Amino acid sequence: MKITSVQTFLVPPRWLFLKIDTDEGISGWGEPVLEGRAATLATLVDEMSDFLIGRDPRHINDIWQTLYRNGCYRGGPVLMSAISGIDQALWDITGKFHNAPVYALLGGAQRRSIRGYIWIGGDRSTGLVTDALAAREAGYTAVKLNVCDELVIVDTYAAVDRIVKSLGELRAAVGPSLDLAFDFHGRVHAPMARVLVRELEPLRPMFIEDPVAPGQLEALAALSAATSVPLAVGERMHGRAEFKALFEARAAQVINPDPAHVGGITETIRLGAMAEAYDVALAPHCPLGPIALAACLQVDAICYNAFIQEQSLGIHYNVGNDLLDYMTEATRFSYEGGSILIPDGPGLGIEVDEAYVRTRAEQGHRWRAPVWRHKDGSIAEW
């Protein structure tokens, strides 16, 4: 079997889909996207197609290593996101070739479903109580939310009080019926993270995500030693070397690598095994489309320490199209008691509605992250 073509599709709301065709009529799908840089990823995948066409798609490990190691430069969000989408598509092809889900090719599933959570509140976290109650009514047992807007590197206690008041009202409204994951989103710098984490501890968050800005490993490790709240990081990390330093520093209790950014199914499973050796939990990051989520669910099936799965269903970014729109109705994700069932069909276990993908690709998108500024005019972390 040989790869014959590599095609990408920019589709709303902000995704990039990849289709790899073979000479045996088997095709695979992946999501090689980096939010706000979809066109860049499409260009890189096109460059990589010079190597991919003519190769046997079942040689996943060799293709992965070649894309990673050839050409001198390696790592980083752009390269690893491109490799991620290709890796997902190759696993999809290989599973379809063997008429088995990806997890069956990797030792078999350890679970039939994974607890899921949805986002509430939007970028600036409005309507938290209403959204949380609606999520609970829909059967979810966990939600995630951004805790704050812009914060300067040393902000005021008035700003802290506003955050604590808002989240306290949320906790009071839902009681123990919902687990709350608090996302600092890298908006909180180390001086304020120390204060804010301490203030939020009584609200019993399930975990706090990205409590400090990326690259602040020492501050993260110190914060981890000072709090009982599990800290989660990994969505902006792009390879085992970065995670190795994180594990050795004992800086987090949860990792959330993104199989669309960290090197696909192949690398995420490696990271799950590394994390297990340190007794660190796995919660794959996925605010993206259905192919990315299908890849996550194959990882969740395999990794013992996976405990919860992010998804983009209803997320505030999904304007115009939502998670299930690009899937055939028969293979859309199934939900049961706040959990997502692991797809058991061949490959990634889903079927992409290619005709609809092509229709929406005619519109495409130019999604960009919002630009936030502090009151003094300086750029703020989004």
N, C-alpha and C positions, 0 to 999 in steps of 0.2 A: 504494500500500500504506500502511495506517495502523495504528498501535498501538491495540489494543483493550483490553488488560488487562495489569496488572503484578502478579505474585504472588511472595511470598517464602516460604521454607520453612526453619525452624530444624531442622537434622537432626544427630544424633550423628555424630562425637564432639563437635564444636565449630564446626560450619560453618553458613553461611547461603547457600542457593541462591536464585537469582532466575530466574523464567520470564517472558518478555515474549511475548505473543501478538499476532498481526496479523489483519486482515480477509481475508488471502489464505491463511490456514491455516498459515503459516510461523511457527514459534516459535523463540526463542533463549534460551540459558541463560547465566548469569553467576554469579560469587561475590562479592557486595558485603559481605564480612565483615571485621570487625576482631576479632581474638581477644579473647574476654572481653567484647565489646560487641556481640554479634550482634543482640540485641533493639533496641539503639539504631540500628543500621544498617537493620533492618527498618522502623523508624519513619521514618527519613529517606527511604528508598526510596519508602515510601508517600506522603510529602509530595511527592516529586519526580514521582510518577505524575500529579499534576494537570497538570504541564507535558507529560509524555510522551504521554499518551493523546491520540490524534488526529494525532500527528506521524508523518511518514514515517520509519521506522527506518533507512533508508539514508542519511539526512542526518546521518551520524555526527559530522562535524566541527562542524556548527552546534549540534547537541544538546550535544556535549561543552563547547564554549565557553560556551553559554548556562548550563548547569548550574554551570560553574566561575565565571563572571563575574557572573551575575545575583544580586542580593540583597546586594551590598556585601561580605560576608565570603567569603573564599576560602582554599583551602589547608587543611592540617592533616589528621590521620589519618582523622577521621570523614567529612568531606566527600569527600575524595579516594578513600576506600574505596568509598563509595556510587557515585561516578562510575565507578570501576573496574568494578564488577559490571555496571552498565548498559552501559558501553562494550563489555565482553566479549559481552554478549547481543546488542547491535546488530550487532557484527561477525559473530556466529554467524548471525543472520538474513540479513544481506547476503550472506554466503558461500553460504547455502542457496538464496537467491534466484537467484544466478548459477550454482549447482551447482558451486562451486569452493571449495577451502580458502581460509582468510583470506590465507595467504601468497601465493596466486596473484593476489589482488586488489592486492597491494602490491609487485609486481615479480618475484615468483617466489622459490622457495626457493634458498638458497645451500648447503644441506646436507640430507641425507636422514635424519640422526640426530644426536643430541647426547649426549656423554658424561654419564652421570648419577652421582649419589652418594646414599647413604642415611645416615641418622643411626644412631649407635650410642651406647650407654651411658646414655641418659636424662638428666634434668635434673642429677643429681648424679654422672653418669659412673661407674657401676658396671659390672663385667663387660666392660670394654673389649676385652680380648684375645679372649674368647670370641665377642663380637659381631663383632669385626673378622674373625676367621677364618671365621665363618659367612658374612659378606658376601663375602669372597673366594671361598669355595666356591660361592656363588650367582652368581659371575661379575662382581662389581663390582670396579672398579679404584681406587675412591676412596670415602672415608667422611668424615663430619664428626662432631664431638663437642664437648660443653662441656668446657672444660679445668679448671673449678674450681667449688667451691661459693661460699658467701659469702666475700668479701674486704673487709676494712675499707680505708679510703682509704690508710693506710700500715700494711701488715700485716707479719708476721714472715718472716724467712728460712726458718724452719721450715715455714711454709705454702708458700713457694715450693719448698722441697726436696720436699715431698710431691707437689706438682703435677709437678715435673720427673721424680721417680721413677716416678710412675704412667705418664706419657706416654713416658718412656724405655723402660719395660717393654713398652709397646704397640709402639713402633718396633722394638725388638729381636725381638718375636714375629712381626711381619709383614715385616720387612726392607724392601726396595725394592718389594715386590709390591703395596703399597697406598699411594696418596697420602692424606695425612692433612690435613684442614682443621681448624684449631683455632678454636673459637668462644669468644671472651671474653664475649660476650653482654651487653656493657656492664656486667658485674659488676666489672671491674677499672678502678679510677680511675687517672688519669695518673701519679701517683708510682709505683705498683706496675707499671703497664704497661711503663714503661721497663726495669724489672728483669726482668719475666717474659718479655718479647719477646727480650731478650738471652739469657736462659737457654735458651729454646726453639729458638733459631736452629740449633743443631747437629742437631736432630731433623728438619730440612728440611721444615717444613710447606708444603703447597701454597699456603695463604694463612692469614692470621689475620683473623678476622672480628670486627667491632665491638671493636677492641682498647681503646678508651676509651669512657666513657659518652657518650651522644648529646649533641650541642651543643658538644663540645670540639674545635672545628676546629683551633685553634692547636696544641693538644697532639698532635692526630693528625698534623698536618703535620710537627711536630718529630720525632715517632716515625718517620714515613715516611722522613725524611732520615737517621735514625740506624740503620736496619736494611736488610738485603737481602731480608727476607721480604716478599712482596706483602701489602699490607693491603687488606681488603675492607670496604666500608661501603655503606649505602644502604637497608636494609630499614626503617629508621625515618626515612626522608626522604620528602617528599611533594610534590615538584614540581621543575621545572627551575631555579627560582631558588636552591634549596638546593644542588642539584648544581653549578650554575654556580660558586658559591663554593668548593666542594670541588675542582673541576677547576682553578680558578685558583690555588688554594693548593698544587697538586700533592701532595695529602694522601693519595691512595690509588691503588693500581694496579689494583684490581678494584672495580667497583660491583655491588651486588646489589639493585637496586630490585625491589619486589614488584608485579607487574601487578594484584594484588588490592588494593593500597593506594596506588599512586602515580598512578593515573589510567588504568588499563587498558592494553590493547594499544596504543592511540593514543599515550599519554604514554611508555610504556616504549620504544617504537621511537624516539621523539624523543631519549630519553636515551641509547639505544644509539648513535645517530649523533653526539651530542655527545661521548660517551666515546671514540668512534673517532677524533675529531679530536685528542684528547689522548693517543692510543695507550693508552687504558685499557681493560681487559677487562671483559666483561659476563657475569655469572653470576646470572640471575634467582632471586630468593628465592621459595620456595614450600613452606612446611610445611603447606599447606592441602589442599583437596579436588581432585577430578578435573577440575572445570571450570577452576579456577585453573591447574592444571598444563597443561591443554590450551591455555589462553591463552599460557602461558609458551612452550610448544613452537612455537606460531606465531611468536612473537617470535624464538626461537632460529633458526628457519628463515630469517628475514629478515636478522638483524643479523650482520654479518661477524665482529665481535669477541666474540660469544657463544662460550664454550668449555666450559661445564659447567652442568648443571641440577640443582638441588635438587628432591627429591620427598619426599612424606610416607609412602611405602610402609613400613609397619612402625614408624613413629615412635612414641615413647613416649606421645604424646598420643592416639593412635588407639585408644581403648578402646571396644569395642562395635561399631565399624565402622571399616573401613580404606579405603584409597584407591580400590580397584577395585569396591567393593560397589555403588556407585550408578550404574554404567555397564552398558549392555547387553553381554552377553558378546562379541558380534561386534566391538565397537568398543573393547574394553579396550586399554590401552597395550601395545605390543609391545617386548620387550627383546632386545638382541642384543649379546653381548660387553661388558656393562657400559654400553651405550648405550641410549637410548630412541629408538625410531623416531618421526619426525615424522608425526602423523596426516595422511592425505591425503584424508579424506572432506570433504564440504561443510561450510562454516563452521569451527567449531573442530575438526571431524573426529571428534567423539565423539557418541554417543547416550546421553542420560541416561535411566535407568529410572524414568520418572515415577511409576509405580505404587508402586515401592519407596520413592521419595522421599516420597510422600504418607503411606505407612504409617509411616515412621520419623519424619516430622514430627509425628505424633500424640504421640510421646514427647518430641520436642524435646530441649533441653538448657539448662543454666545453667552452662556451663563458665566457670571463673574461674582466673586465674593464681594460683599458690600464693603465700602471704605468708611471706617469709623474714625472719628477724631475726638480728642479730648477738648475740653473747653478752651484750653490755651492754643488750640490749633494743631498740636502735635498728633501724629498718627497713633491710633490706638490698636491694640491687639483685637482681632475679630475672632 
